[in-house]
Amino acid sequence: MREINRRIVCAMIFSKDGKLFLGKKNPNNGGVYAYCWHIPGGGVNAGEIDLVALRREMKEETGIDILNYKTELVDDQGKG
């Protein structure tokens, strides 16, 4: 099995009443885990700041622009 080392970002979005926003994988977009629920996110490009990458990924995957949302960055360098 090959190992890929790439920094990623993802977002957990909660509504005011505590509901969690999840996406569902589209089987027509290729990739793995078709029809599975997921937290939106993706890879950070070389030289890109995490928050900029997160904003880009959220816009690409959900159409939501998080520019005016309260964001909290949590960093975990663990493997998994």
Phi and psi restraints in degrees (range 20) as a CNS / XPLOR table:
assign (resid 1 and name C) (resid 2 and name N)
       (resid 2 and name CA) (resid 2 and name C) 1.0 -83.3 20.0 2
assign (resid 2 and name N) (resid 2 and name CA)
       (resid 2 and name C) (resid 3 and name N) 1.0 152.7 20.0 2
assign (resid 2 and name C) (resid 3 and name N)
       (resid 3 and name CA) (resid 3 and name C) 1.0 -109.3 20.0 2
assign (resid 3 and name N) (resid 3 and name CA)
       (resid 3 and name C) (resid 4 and name N) 1.0 129.9 20.0 2
assign (resid 3 and name C) (resid 4 and name N)
       (resid 4 and name CA) (resid 4 and name C) 1.0 -112.0 20.0 2
assign (resid 4 and name N) (resid 4 and name CA)
       (resid 4 and name C) (resid 5 and name N) 1.0 123.3 20.0 2
assign (resid 4 and name C) (resid 5 and name N)
       (resid 5 and name CA) (resid 5 and name C) 1.0 -108.3 20.0 2
assign (resid 5 and name N) (resid 5 and name CA)
       (resid 5 and name C) (resid 6 and name N) 1.0 99.5 20.0 2
assign (resid 5 and name C) (resid 6 and name N)
       (resid 6 and name CA) (resid 6 and name C) 1.0 -141.8 20.0 2
assign (resid 6 and name N) (resid 6 and name CA)
       (resid 6 and name C) (resid 7 and name N) 1.0 135.8 20.0 2
assign (resid 6 and name C) (resid 7 and name N)
       (resid 7 and name CA) (resid 7 and name C) 1.0 -71.8 20.0 2
assign (resid 7 and name N) (resid 7 and name CA)
       (resid 7 and name C) (resid 8 and name N) 1.0 137.0 20.0 2
assign (resid 7 and name C) (resid 8 and name N)
       (resid 8 and name CA) (resid 8 and name C) 1.0 -127.5 20.0 2
assign (resid 8 and name N) (resid 8 and name CA)
       (resid 8 and name C) (resid 9 and name N) 1.0 160.8 20.0 2
assign (resid 8 and name C) (resid 9 and name N)
       (resid 9 and name CA) (resid 9 and name C) 1.0 -130.7 20.0 2
assign (resid 9 and name N) (resid 9 and name CA)
       (resid 9 and name C) (resid 10 and name N) 1.0 151.3 20.0 2
assign (resid 9 and name C) (resid 10 and name N)
       (resid 10 and name CA) (resid 10 and name C) 1.0 -151.2 20.0 2
assign (resid 10 and name N) (resid 10 and name CA)
       (resid 10 and name C) (resid 11 and name N) 1.0 165.0 20.0 2
assign (resid 10 and name C) (resid 11 and name N)
       (resid 11 and name CA) (resid 11 and name C) 1.0 -131.1 20.0 2
assign (resid 11 and name N) (resid 11 and name CA)
       (resid 11 and name C) (resid 12 and name N) 1.0 133.9 20.0 2
assign (resid 11 and name C) (resid 12 and name N)
       (resid 12 and name CA) (resid 12 and name C) 1.0 -105.5 20.0 2
assign (resid 12 and name N) (resid 12 and name CA)
       (resid 12 and name C) (resid 13 and name N) 1.0 116.6 20.0 2
assign (resid 12 and name C) (resid 13 and name N)
       (resid 13 and name CA) (resid 13 and name C) 1.0 -110.0 20.0 2
assign (resid 13 and name N) (resid 13 and name CA)
       (resid 13 and name C) (resid 14 and name N) 1.0 125.8 20.0 2
assign (resid 13 and name C) (resid 14 and name N)
       (resid 14 and name CA) (resid 14 and name C) 1.0 -113.8 20.0 2
assign (resid 14 and name N) (resid 14 and name CA)
       (resid 14 and name C) (resid 15 and name N) 1.0 139.3 20.0 2
assign (resid 14 and name C) (resid 15 and name N)
       (resid 15 and name CA) (resid 15 and name C) 1.0 -77.7 20.0 2
assign (resid 15 and name N) (resid 15 and name CA)
       (resid 15 and name C) (resid 16 and name N) 1.0 169.7 20.0 2
assign (resid 15 and name C) (resid 16 and name N)
       (resid 16 and name CA) (resid 16 and name C) 1.0 -60.4 20.0 2
assign (resid 16 and name N) (resid 16 and name CA)
       (resid 16 and name C) (resid 17 and name N) 1.0 -26.9 20.0 2
assign (resid 16 and name C) (resid 17 and name N)
       (resid 17 and name CA) (resid 17 and name C) 1.0 -95.7 20.0 2
assign (resid 17 and name N) (resid 17 and name CA)
       (resid 17 and name C) (resid 18 and name N) 1.0 15.0 20.0 2
assign (resid 17 and name C) (resid 18 and name N)
       (resid 18 and name CA) (resid 18 and name C) 1.0 87.8 20.0 2
assign (resid 18 and name N) (resid 18 and name CA)
       (resid 18 and name C) (resid 19 and name N) 1.0 7.5 20.0 2
assign (resid 18 and name C) (resid 19 and name N)
       (resid 19 and name CA) (resid 19 and name C) 1.0 -79.3 20.0 2
assign (resid 19 and name N) (resid 19 and name CA)
       (resid 19 and name C) (resid 20 and name N) 1.0 141.5 20.0 2
assign (resid 19 and name C) (resid 20 and name N)
       (resid 20 and name CA) (resid 20 and name C) 1.0 -94.1 20.0 2
assign (resid 20 and name N) (resid 20 and name CA)
       (resid 20 and name C) (resid 21 and name N) 1.0 132.0 20.0 2
assign (resid 20 and name C) (resid 21 and name N)
       (resid 21 and name CA) (resid 21 and name C) 1.0 -85.3 20.0 2
assign (resid 21 and name N) (resid 21 and name CA)
       (resid 21 and name C) (resid 22 and name N) 1.0 124.8 20.0 2
assign (resid 21 and name C) (resid 22 and name N)
       (resid 22 and name CA) (resid 22 and name C) 1.0 -126.0 20.0 2
assign (resid 22 and name N) (resid 22 and name CA)
       (resid 22 and name C) (resid 23 and name N) 1.0 153.9 20.0 2
assign (resid 22 and name C) (resid 23 and name N)
       (resid 23 and name CA) (resid 23 and name C) 1.0 -106.0 20.0 2
assign (resid 23 and name N) (resid 23 and name CA)
       (resid 23 and name C) (resid 24 and name N) 1.0 162.5 20.0 2
assign (resid 23 and name C) (resid 24 and name N)
       (resid 24 and name CA) (resid 24 and name C) 1.0 -122.1 20.0 2
assign (resid 24 and name N) (resid 24 and name CA)
       (resid 24 and name C) (resid 25 and name N) 1.0 126.8 20.0 2
assign (resid 24 and name C) (resid 25 and name N)
       (resid 25 and name CA) (resid 25 and name C) 1.0 -61.0 20.0 2
assign (resid 25 and name N) (resid 25 and name CA)
       (resid 25 and name C) (resid 26 and name N) 1.0 132.4 20.0 2
assign (resid 25 and name C) (resid 26 and name N)
       (resid 26 and name CA) (resid 26 and name C) 1.0 -87.6 20.0 2
assign (resid 26 and name N) (resid 26 and name CA)
       (resid 26 and name C) (resid 27 and name N) 1.0 121.6 20.0 2
assign (resid 26 and name C) (resid 27 and name N)
       (resid 27 and name CA) (resid 27 and name C) 1.0 -67.2 20.0 2
assign (resid 27 and name N) (resid 27 and name CA)
       (resid 27 and name C) (resid 28 and name N) 1.0 -18.0 20.0 2
assign (resid 27 and name C) (resid 28 and name N)
       (resid 28 and name CA) (resid 28 and name C) 1.0 -82.2 20.0 2
assign (resid 28 and name N) (resid 28 and name CA)
       (resid 28 and name C) (resid 29 and name N) 1.0 -9.3 20.0 2
assign (resid 28 and name C) (resid 29 and name N)
       (resid 29 and name CA) (resid 29 and name C) 1.0 -91.4 20.0 2
assign (resid 29 and name N) (resid 29 and name CA)
       (resid 29 and name C) (resid 30 and name N) 1.0 2.6 20.0 2
assign (resid 29 and name C) (resid 30 and name N)
       (resid 30 and name CA) (resid 30 and name C) 1.0 76.7 20.0 2
assign (resid 30 and name N) (resid 30 and name CA)
       (resid 30 and name C) (resid 31 and name N) 1.0 -167.2 20.0 2
assign (resid 30 and name C) (resid 31 and name N)
       (resid 31 and name CA) (resid 31 and name C) 1.0 81.5 20.0 2
assign (resid 31 and name N) (resid 31 and name CA)
       (resid 31 and name C) (resid 32 and name N) 1.0 -165.7 20.0 2
assign (resid 31 and name C) (resid 32 and name N)
       (resid 32 and name CA) (resid 32 and name C) 1.0 -111.2 20.0 2
assign (resid 32 and name N) (resid 32 and name CA)
       (resid 32 and name C) (resid 33 and name N) 1.0 167.6 20.0 2
assign (resid 32 and name C) (resid 33 and name N)
       (resid 33 and name CA) (resid 33 and name C) 1.0 62.5 20.0 2
assign (resid 33 and name N) (resid 33 and name CA)
       (resid 33 and name C) (resid 34 and name N) 1.0 43.7 20.0 2
assign (resid 33 and name C) (resid 34 and name N)
       (resid 34 and name CA) (resid 34 and name C) 1.0 -54.5 20.0 2
assign (resid 34 and name N) (resid 34 and name CA)
       (resid 34 and name C) (resid 35 and name N) 1.0 139.6 20.0 2
assign (resid 34 and name C) (resid 35 and name N)
       (resid 35 and name CA) (resid 35 and name C) 1.0 70.8 20.0 2
assign (resid 35 and name N) (resid 35 and name CA)
       (resid 35 and name C) (resid 36 and name N) 1.0 1.3 20.0 2
assign (resid 35 and name C) (resid 36 and name N)
       (resid 36 and name CA) (resid 36 and name C) 1.0 -85.2 20.0 2
assign (resid 36 and name N) (resid 36 and name CA)
       (resid 36 and name C) (resid 37 and name N) 1.0 149.9 20.0 2
assign (resid 36 and name C) (resid 37 and name N)
       (resid 37 and name CA) (resid 37 and name C) 1.0 -75.9 20.0 2
assign (resid 37 and name N) (resid 37 and name CA)
       (resid 37 and name C) (resid 38 and name N) 1.0 148.4 20.0 2
assign (resid 37 and name C) (resid 38 and name N)
       (resid 38 and name CA) (resid 38 and name C) 1.0 -153.8 20.0 2
assign (resid 38 and name N) (resid 38 and name CA)
       (resid 38 and name C) (resid 39 and name N) 1.0 163.4 20.0 2
assign (resid 38 and name C) (resid 39 and name N)
       (resid 39 and name CA) (resid 39 and name C) 1.0 -93.4 20.0 2
assign (resid 39 and name N) (resid 39 and name CA)
       (resid 39 and name C) (resid 40 and name N) 1.0 125.6 20.0 2
assign (resid 39 and name C) (resid 40 and name N)
       (resid 40 and name CA) (resid 40 and name C) 1.0 -59.0 20.0 2
assign (resid 40 and name N) (resid 40 and name CA)
       (resid 40 and name C) (resid 41 and name N) 1.0 141.7 20.0 2
assign (resid 40 and name C) (resid 41 and name N)
       (resid 41 and name CA) (resid 41 and name C) 1.0 168.5 20.0 2
assign (resid 41 and name N) (resid 41 and name CA)
       (resid 41 and name C) (resid 42 and name N) 1.0 -173.2 20.0 2
assign (resid 41 and name C) (resid 42 and name N)
       (resid 42 and name CA) (resid 42 and name C) 1.0 174.6 20.0 2
assign (resid 42 and name N) (resid 42 and name CA)
       (resid 42 and name C) (resid 43 and name N) 1.0 -168.6 20.0 2
assign (resid 42 and name C) (resid 43 and name N)
       (resid 43 and name CA) (resid 43 and name C) 1.0 -77.6 20.0 2
assign (resid 43 and name N) (resid 43 and name CA)
       (resid 43 and name C) (resid 44 and name N) 1.0 148.9 20.0 2
assign (resid 43 and name C) (resid 44 and name N)
       (resid 44 and name CA) (resid 44 and name C) 1.0 -91.7 20.0 2
assign (resid 44 and name N) (resid 44 and name CA)
       (resid 44 and name C) (resid 45 and name N) 1.0 126.5 20.0 2
assign (resid 44 and name C) (resid 45 and name N)
       (resid 45 and name CA) (resid 45 and name C) 1.0 -73.3 20.0 2
assign (resid 45 and name N) (resid 45 and name CA)
       (resid 45 and name C) (resid 46 and name N) 1.0 155.8 20.0 2
assign (resid 45 and name C) (resid 46 and name N)
       (resid 46 and name CA) (resid 46 and name C) 1.0 -55.3 20.0 2
assign (resid 46 and name N) (resid 46 and name CA)
       (resid 46 and name C) (resid 47 and name N) 1.0 129.0 20.0 2
assign (resid 46 and name C) (resid 47 and name N)
       (resid 47 and name CA) (resid 47 and name C) 1.0 80.2 20.0 2
assign (resid 47 and name N) (resid 47 and name CA)
       (resid 47 and name C) (resid 48 and name N) 1.0 -0.6 20.0 2
assign (resid 47 and name C) (resid 48 and name N)
       (resid 48 and name CA) (resid 48 and name C) 1.0 -88.1 20.0 2
assign (resid 48 and name N) (resid 48 and name CA)
       (resid 48 and name C) (resid 49 and name N) 1.0 140.9 20.0 2
assign (resid 48 and name C) (resid 49 and name N)
       (resid 49 and name CA) (resid 49 and name C) 1.0 -78.7 20.0 2
assign (resid 49 and name N) (resid 49 and name CA)
       (resid 49 and name C) (resid 50 and name N) 1.0 142.1 20.0 2
assign (resid 49 and name C) (resid 50 and name N)
       (resid 50 and name CA) (resid 50 and name C) 1.0 -52.7 20.0 2
assign (resid 50 and name N) (resid 50 and name CA)
       (resid 50 and name C) (resid 51 and name N) 1.0 -46.8 20.0 2
assign (resid 50 and name C) (resid 51 and name N)
       (resid 51 and name CA) (resid 51 and name C) 1.0 -65.0 20.0 2
assign (resid 51 and name N) (resid 51 and name CA)
       (resid 51 and name C) (resid 52 and name N) 1.0 -35.4 20.0 2
assign (resid 51 and name C) (resid 52 and name N)
       (resid 52 and name CA) (resid 52 and name C) 1.0 -67.0 20.0 2
assign (resid 52 and name N) (resid 52 and name CA)
       (resid 52 and name C) (resid 53 and name N) 1.0 -42.5 20.0 2
assign (resid 52 and name C) (resid 53 and name N)
       (resid 53 and name CA) (resid 53 and name C) 1.0 -62.9 20.0 2
assign (resid 53 and name N) (resid 53 and name CA)
       (resid 53 and name C) (resid 54 and name N) 1.0 -41.7 20.0 2
assign (resid 53 and name C) (resid 54 and name N)
       (resid 54 and name CA) (resid 54 and name C) 1.0 -63.8 20.0 2
assign (resid 54 and name N) (resid 54 and name CA)
       (resid 54 and name C) (resid 55 and name N) 1.0 -43.6 20.0 2
assign (resid 54 and name C) (resid 55 and name N)
       (resid 55 and name CA) (resid 55 and name C) 1.0 -61.0 20.0 2
assign (resid 55 and name N) (resid 55 and name CA)
       (resid 55 and name C) (resid 56 and name N) 1.0 -43.6 20.0 2
assign (resid 55 and name C) (resid 56 and name N)
       (resid 56 and name CA) (resid 56 and name C) 1.0 -63.1 20.0 2
assign (resid 56 and name N) (resid 56 and name CA)
       (resid 56 and name C) (resid 57 and name N) 1.0 -48.2 20.0 2
assign (resid 56 and name C) (resid 57 and name N)
       (resid 57 and name CA) (resid 57 and name C) 1.0 -63.2 20.0 2
assign (resid 57 and name N) (resid 57 and name CA)
       (resid 57 and name C) (resid 58 and name N) 1.0 -41.0 20.0 2
assign (resid 57 and name C) (resid 58 and name N)
       (resid 58 and name CA) (resid 58 and name C) 1.0 -63.5 20.0 2
assign (resid 58 and name N) (resid 58 and name CA)
       (resid 58 and name C) (resid 59 and name N) 1.0 -41.7 20.0 2
assign (resid 58 and name C) (resid 59 and name N)
       (resid 59 and name CA) (resid 59 and name C) 1.0 -65.3 20.0 2
assign (resid 59 and name N) (resid 59 and name CA)
       (resid 59 and name C) (resid 60 and name N) 1.0 -43.6 20.0 2
assign (resid 59 and name C) (resid 60 and name N)
       (resid 60 and name CA) (resid 60 and name C) 1.0 -63.7 20.0 2
assign (resid 60 and name N) (resid 60 and name CA)
       (resid 60 and name C) (resid 61 and name N) 1.0 -44.7 20.0 2
assign (resid 60 and name C) (resid 61 and name N)
       (resid 61 and name CA) (resid 61 and name C) 1.0 -87.5 20.0 2
assign (resid 61 and name N) (resid 61 and name CA)
       (resid 61 and name C) (resid 62 and name N) 1.0 -28.4 20.0 2
assign (resid 61 and name C) (resid 62 and name N)
       (resid 62 and name CA) (resid 62 and name C) 1.0 -124.3 20.0 2
assign (resid 62 and name N) (resid 62 and name CA)
       (resid 62 and name C) (resid 63 and name N) 1.0 -17.5 20.0 2
assign (resid 62 and name C) (resid 63 and name N)
       (resid 63 and name CA) (resid 63 and name C) 1.0 82.6 20.0 2
assign (resid 63 and name N) (resid 63 and name CA)
       (resid 63 and name C) (resid 64 and name N) 1.0 0.4 20.0 2
assign (resid 63 and name C) (resid 64 and name N)
       (resid 64 and name CA) (resid 64 and name C) 1.0 -90.5 20.0 2
assign (resid 64 and name N) (resid 64 and name CA)
       (resid 64 and name C) (resid 65 and name N) 1.0 128.2 20.0 2
assign (resid 64 and name C) (resid 65 and name N)
       (resid 65 and name CA) (resid 65 and name C) 1.0 -96.5 20.0 2
assign (resid 65 and name N) (resid 65 and name CA)
       (resid 65 and name C) (resid 66 and name N) 1.0 114.4 20.0 2
assign (resid 65 and name C) (resid 66 and name N)
       (resid 66 and name CA) (resid 66 and name C) 1.0 -87.9 20.0 2
assign (resid 66 and name N) (resid 66 and name CA)
       (resid 66 and name C) (resid 67 and name N) 1.0 10.2 20.0 2
assign (resid 66 and name C) (resid 67 and name N)
       (resid 67 and name CA) (resid 67 and name C) 1.0 -51.4 20.0 2
assign (resid 67 and name N) (resid 67 and name CA)
       (resid 67 and name C) (resid 68 and name N) 1.0 -42.7 20.0 2
assign (resid 67 and name C) (resid 68 and name N)
       (resid 68 and name CA) (resid 68 and name C) 1.0 -99.9 20.0 2
assign (resid 68 and name N) (resid 68 and name CA)
       (resid 68 and name C) (resid 69 and name N) 1.0 15.0 20.0 2
assign (resid 68 and name C) (resid 69 and name N)
       (resid 69 and name CA) (resid 69 and name C) 1.0 -95.7 20.0 2
assign (resid 69 and name N) (resid 69 and name CA)
       (resid 69 and name C) (resid 70 and name N) 1.0 151.5 20.0 2
assign (resid 69 and name C) (resid 70 and name N)
       (resid 70 and name CA) (resid 70 and name C) 1.0 -71.0 20.0 2
assign (resid 70 and name N) (resid 70 and name CA)
       (resid 70 and name C) (resid 71 and name N) 1.0 124.7 20.0 2
assign (resid 70 and name C) (resid 71 and name N)
       (resid 71 and name CA) (resid 71 and name C) 1.0 -119.0 20.0 2
assign (resid 71 and name N) (resid 71 and name CA)
       (resid 71 and name C) (resid 72 and name N) 1.0 146.6 20.0 2
assign (resid 71 and name C) (resid 72 and name N)
       (resid 72 and name CA) (resid 72 and name C) 1.0 -129.4 20.0 2
assign (resid 72 and name N) (resid 72 and name CA)
       (resid 72 and name C) (resid 73 and name N) 1.0 120.9 20.0 2
assign (resid 72 and name C) (resid 73 and name N)
       (resid 73 and name CA) (resid 73 and name C) 1.0 -94.8 20.0 2
assign (resid 73 and name N) (resid 73 and name CA)
       (resid 73 and name C) (resid 74 and name N) 1.0 130.4 20.0 2
assign (resid 73 and name C) (resid 74 and name N)
       (resid 74 and name CA) (resid 74 and name C) 1.0 -121.1 20.0 2
assign (resid 74 and name N) (resid 74 and name CA)
       (resid 74 and name C) (resid 75 and name N) 1.0 133.6 20.0 2
assign (resid 74 and name C) (resid 75 and name N)
       (resid 75 and name CA) (resid 75 and name C) 1.0 -114.3 20.0 2
assign (resid 75 and name N) (resid 75 and name CA)
       (resid 75 and name C) (resid 76 and name N) 1.0 131.5 20.0 2
assign (resid 75 and name C) (resid 76 and name N)
       (resid 76 and name CA) (resid 76 and name C) 1.0 -138.3 20.0 2
assign (resid 76 and name N) (resid 76 and name CA)
       (resid 76 and name C) (resid 77 and name N) 1.0 116.0 20.0 2
assign (resid 76 and name C) (resid 77 and name N)
       (resid 77 and name CA) (resid 77 and name C) 1.0 -93.1 20.0 2
assign (resid 77 and name N) (resid 77 and name CA)
       (resid 77 and name C) (resid 78 and name N) 1.0 11.2 20.0 2
assign (resid 77 and name C) (resid 78 and name N)
       (resid 78 and name CA) (resid 78 and name C) 1.0 -67.2 20.0 2
assign (resid 78 and name N) (resid 78 and name CA)
       (resid 78 and name C) (resid 79 and name N) 1.0 160.9 20.0 2
assign (resid 78 and name C) (resid 79 and name N)
       (resid 79 and name CA) (resid 79 and name C) 1.0 -95.5 20.0 2
assign (resid 79 and name N) (resid 79 and name CA)
       (resid 79 and name C) (resid 80 and name N) 1.0 146.5 20.0 2
